[in-house]
Amino acid sequence: MDAILTGYEVSQTAWLYLSSMLIIAVFYRFRRTWSLRNFDLLLLLTLSPGILLVRSQQGYSAGYTFLFLSTTFWTIRLLLDRYLTKRARIDPNLISPGMTFLGVCAFAFLMTESITRPADPGTVTTVMKGEKIIQAAAAPGTPDKTVIPNPSKNEATEPEEAGPTASLLGGTVATTSRLFSGYSISNDSSVRFGIVEETAARTLAILAHIAIISGLYWIGRYHFHDKTQGIAMATIYLLMPCTSYVVCEVNQVLPCAFIIWAIASYTRPLIAGILMGAACGSMFFPVFLLPVWASFFGWKRSLRFFSGIAIVAAILAGSVALITPDTYTFTQQTINRIDIRLLSFEGGTGEQGFWNSLHPAYRIPVMVAFALMVITLTAWPWKKTLEVLLSYNAAIIVFTQFWYPQLGGVYVLWYLPLIILVIFRPRLLAQCDYPAPHVQQVTRPEINPPSPRTQGTGNVSQPFYR
């Protein structure tokens, strides 16, 4: 705010209050207090206060407790979503042109935050590694050893190289940990990035947010058959306080952007597989969604889906091969792309989070419960609809916050757009290409009932509210 209007600074706490009141004023239905939409809206607003408490030094432990309670309620809500069949159409309190104007203004302020804030070092490091891959493609056979600054390491340690020892996600996760523990990038004299790299990092963050916004609108327009709901979903994503808190961190936004567009392309398994493969390449957690997607597509369509994932894997392997001189180095480089600390029971040294003060053995039953949940959701129901796919994808990502070792619970943007889709979706049984055999197809009721001669010939492609 201060970058646009000099002297008018809005703190994160003030933005929490202002945006929450604005969201309630636009989307809360005051004439239907006891409704599922109102309950979901209030539950959605409980995500941001926990993140704000985690970012403050005084309420650090209380913030994690708050986030874990909110995450627990959302896990239960998402697992029960397929049984909540009564989903009345609730339009926002603002007409579509006004809500579009509100969304454009929120987008302008959000992107200004992304431009004026210091660039995320993890994103800049990833951009520089991509630049080295492009240079290696232009001049093959000459692997680059240029030192890339990594703020997760102090000056006494050995600097990270853009060669065989580089890790794609390690620097990004460490940067997120420092941001949530009060670390200031602008005060670190050891971090030196060029203007081109910083501009590319900010541009990547802006494009990731644009991809999510356009994906939400696309799904609302073409899959929900409701343009107003598409605008509403994009607007509420921009108004959420937690979106503003981590607006520059691509590692929180980019994976879900790929998942959103994979859902938008669910009728084309090959394209959905390519997008899910890109999501798995950006972070690790989308891997746990693949069994549910395979169950959704069935045996024949799953072949095309996993073919898309294989294409992305081949491209990523080829990019690594461009900067490696021999087979041994290629193998080491591929292995080092995965940060083993993310899956270890102890996490990383010096990392902060909910599990930092507890014995690592307590995470074992949580991880076992997560594995059992993934297996159960994959097998039951075996034939899934689009609405089941939405809720199960969101539930799996939400549950990863319980056992994730580094700052588990704060990665809200991993699943926030999916939760918004679950909140605003109508009944989608009639629109799914793979309906369950026992589900009766339903149609949206018309204002004028059909005559007996034409009864039963309604358009089943429309969303259904009741």
Secondary structure, DSSP 8 states (H G I E B T S, - for coil): -TTTSTT----HHHHHHHHHHHHHHHH--TT--SSHHHHHHHHHHTHHHHHHHHHSSTTHHHHHHHHHHHHHHHHHHHHTGGG---------SS-HHHHHHHHHHHHHHHHHHHHHS---HHHHHHHHHHHHHHHHHHSTT-----B---TTS-TTS---BSSTT--TTHHHHHHHHHHHTT--GGG-TT----HHHHHHHHHHHHHHHHHHHHHHHHIIIIIS--HHHHHHHHHHHHH-HHHHHTTT-HHHHHHHHHHHHHHHTTT-HHHHHHHHHHHHHH-SGGGGGHHHHHHHHHHHHHHHHHHHHHHHHHHHHHHHHHT-SSHHHHHHHHHHTS-GGGTSSS--TT--SGGGGS-GGGHHHHHHHHHHHHHHHHHSSSS--HHHHHHHHHHHHHHHHHH-TTTTT--GGGTHHHHHHHHH--B-GGG-SS--TT--------SS---TTTTT---TTS-B--
